[in-house]
Amino acid sequence: MKNIQFATFGGGCFWGVEKFLQEIPGVIDAVSGYAGGDLVDPSYTDVCGGRTGHAEVVNVEFDAAVISYSLLLEKFISKYGKTSSSNLDSVSQYRSIVLYRDSEQEEATKKVFAKIEANGGKKIATQI
């Protein structure tokens, strides 16, 4: 039985992120858009102008019976995670960001970041 869930990740130009995520088994769909900013319903020009605070993100629909949120996040971070602390303050539409949807995803995100950092990786500076 399917267990449909959603996740939202940003890691640069959303077309590459979308393609990467669509190729992961268990991902049903990945759709590009904008999130994390102040302007309601921004246009491409608004976001690229750097005035809205939005990031280019991908909304991922996935079957948690096939791939867990944590594993999906690990795959995203392995490709698009940032370790430069300058990303933490970035308002660029191309920043690396994870937008969790509930307390379970928030907790899972913290655990994945800690796991990667504990396994010899650098400190992850992807925005949460």
Disulfide bonds with the S-S distance in Angstrom:
none
